[in-house]
Amino acid sequence: MQRSQAGFSLIELLIVIAIIVVLLSAGIPMYRQQIMAAHELAAIQAIRTIHTAETQYEGQFGKFAQSLLELGPPPSGSNGPGAAGLMGPDLGAGRKSGYIFTLTASPTGYIVNANPESFGSSGRRTFFSDQTMIIRQNWTQEPATDKSPELK
């Protein structure tokens, strides 16, 4: 009496594993690009949030905020010009969704920069905006400026 063997041979298992590895190697770069695109979209939305907060701050205190801390929540106590509570603590601290945000005063208003924490990993673009609310982008590691192409 001969019994048939149930299951897979070693060769069959190796072929299946090789197919899985090939599929994963093709899918992982696409996944990383999608993650970077999501971080970039989140950065653009955060810049719009900063613009909204700056508009509200200017309406309340008669001037533009000079730092993200002034727009963020107060560490304790009530809201005021030093910490207006117009944004969440993550953006108020300058980090959100793989980007580092800076807000500085300018002679005519304010300047917002958003740069990836790790260029090529958390984002492929840098962003610039100011009180005109036009968002500009740069596809290199150099920070975007007022001369960079406008985001369309």
N, C-alpha and C positions, 0 to 999 in steps of 0.2 A: 504494500500500500504506500502510495506516494502522496504527501500532502503538499498543497500549493502554498507558497509563501504569500502572506498578505502584507501590504505596505509598499513603500517606495524604495528604490535602490539608491545608493549613495550618489550615483551619477545624476539621477533625476532630481534629487534634492539640490545638488550643486547647480544644476541648470536653472532651477526656480530661483535660487538665491542670486545667481548672476543676473537674471532678468529683473529682479527687484532692485538690485544695485544700479543697473543701467537706468531704470525708471526714476529712482531717487536722484541720481546724479543730474538728470535732465530737469527735475522739478525743483530742486533746492535753489538754484540761481533765480528762477522765476519767483519763488516765494520771497527771497531776499529783496528783489526789486519791488514787489508789492508792498512789503513792509516799509521800505524807504519812501515809496510814494505816499503811503498812509502818514508817515511822519511829516513829510513835506506839506501835505494838506492840513494836518493839525497845526503846523507852524504858521501857515497862512491864516488859518482861523484864529490863532492866538494873536497874531498881529492885528487883526480886525477887532478882537476883544480889547487890546491895548488902546486902539483908536477910540473905541466907545468909552472906555474908562477915562481916557484923557479928556474927551469932550465933557463928560460928567464932572470931572475934577475941575476943569476950567469954569464950568457953570457954577460950581459950589464955592470955589476959592478965588476966582478971578485971575488965575494963571495956570499954566500947564505944569504938571508934575515933572520933577527933574530926575526921578528914579522910579524903578518898579516898586521899591519899598513904599513909596508914597501912595501908590495905587493899591497896594495889597492890604491885607487885614492887619489890624494892630496886634502886637504881641500880647497886650493886655489892655484893658480899659476900653474907652469908646473911640469911635472913628474921629479923625481930624485930619488936618493938612499933612501931618507926618506919616499917617497910615489911614487912608480913606476907606478901606474895605470895599473897593470897587472891583477887585479881582480875587481869585482864589489864592491860597498860599503857595501852590506850586509855581504858578506864573509870576506871582509877586516875588518869589525867590529867584526867578530868572531861569528856571529849568522846566521844560515840559516836552514830552513826547520825543526825546532824543535830540532836542535843540536847546541851545543856550541863547537866552534873550538879554539884550541890554537896552536900556532907555537912558538917553542923555539929553541935556538941554542944548538948544541951539539959539542963535540970536533971534530967529523968527518963530521958534516953537520948541519942537522936540525931534529926536531921531531914534528910530527903533532898528536894531539889527538882530537878526536871527541866524545863527550859524550851527551846523550840526556838531554834536558832541564828538562824533567820530566820522569825519568826512569819508564818504564811500560806503559807510556801514549804517549810520543812522540817518543819512541824507546825502543827496548829490548836489544840492543847491544851497546857496546862501541868499538871504533876503534883506532888503532895506526898505524902510518907509519913513515918512515924516508927517508933519501936520497936514500936508496936502492929501494924505490918505491913499496915495498911489504906491502900490507895492512893486518893488523892483527885484529882479533876480539875477544871480550870477551862477553859471554852471561850472565854475572852477572853485578851488579851495579858498581863493581870495574873497574877503567879505564884499558883499554887494554895496554899491554906493548910489548916490543920486544920479550918476551917469550910466548906471547899468540899465539893461533893457527892461521895459515895463512888463509886468505880468499881465497876460491877457486872459 
